Amino acid sequence: MGEMIRAMSTATKNWLFGIVFVAVAFLALFPPIYLTFSGAKPDVLGMPLSVFYMIGTGFLITVAVVALFLVEKARDELD
């Protein structure tokens, strides 16, 4: 896996993580998705579904940033 990451071109890495970040931003900022969950009654882990959705979105953003950091660390691109 490490060799595959090191062999990936910079343009491919940028496109891959660009798509991931756009998708997560779409989930976080597109109001109809959140509004769909805000009217739902079921609770997830004791929280309303809309609160769980926002916490989950924050978690996805965090995972994406950490993944980008780890890929750049493996490729020795950190300053």
C-alpha positions in Angstrom: 0.0 0.0 0.0 2.8 2.4 0.8 4.5 1.9 -2.6 1.2 2.6 -4.3 0.8 5.8 -2.4 4.4 6.9 -3.2 4.0 6.0 -6.8 0.7 8.0 -7.2 1.2 11.3 -9.1 0.6 14.6 -7.3 -2.2 15.4 -9.7 -4.0 12.1 -8.9 -3.6 12.8 -5.2 -5.0 16.3 -5.6 -8.0 15.0 -7.7 -8.7 12.2 -5.3 -8.7 14.4 -2.2 -10.4 17.2 -4.0 -13.4 14.9 -4.8 -13.4 13.7 -1.1 -13.4 17.2 0.3 -16.1 18.4 -2.2 -18.3 15.5 -1.3 -18.0 16.1 2.5 -18.5 19.8 2.0 -21.7 19.0 0.0 -22.9 16.8 2.8 -22.2 19.5 5.4 -23.5 22.6 3.5 -26.4 21.3 1.3 -29.5 22.3 3.4 -32.1 19.9 2.0 -30.1 16.9 3.3 -30.0 18.3 6.8 -33.6 19.4 6.7 -34.7 15.9 5.7 -33.1 14.6 8.9 -34.3 17.4 11.1 -37.9 16.2 10.9 -37.1 12.6 11.7 -38.0 11.3 15.1 -35.7 8.3 15.6 -32.8 8.8 18.0 -29.3 7.5 17.3 -27.1 6.9 20.3 -29.5 9.0 22.4 -29.3 12.0 20.0 -31.7 13.3 17.5 -30.9 12.2 14.0 -30.1 15.7 12.9 -27.5 16.2 15.6 -26.0 12.8 14.8 -25.8 13.8 11.1 -23.8 17.0 11.9 -21.5 15.1 14.3 -21.0 12.4 11.6 -20.2 15.0 9.0 -17.6 16.6 11.3 -16.1 13.1 11.8 -15.9 12.6 8.0 -14.2 16.0 7.6 -11.7 15.0 10.3 -11.0 11.6 8.7 -10.4 13.2 5.3 -7.9 15.7 6.8 -6.1 13.0 8.7 -6.0 10.8 5.6 -4.5 13.6 3.5 -1.9 14.2 6.3 -0.9 10.5 6.3 -0.6 10.3 2.6 1.5 13.4 2.4 3.6 12.1 5.3 4.2 8.8 3.4 5.2 10.8 0.3 7.5 13.1 2.2 5.6 16.2 1.1 5.3 17.8 4.5 7.2 21.0 5.2 
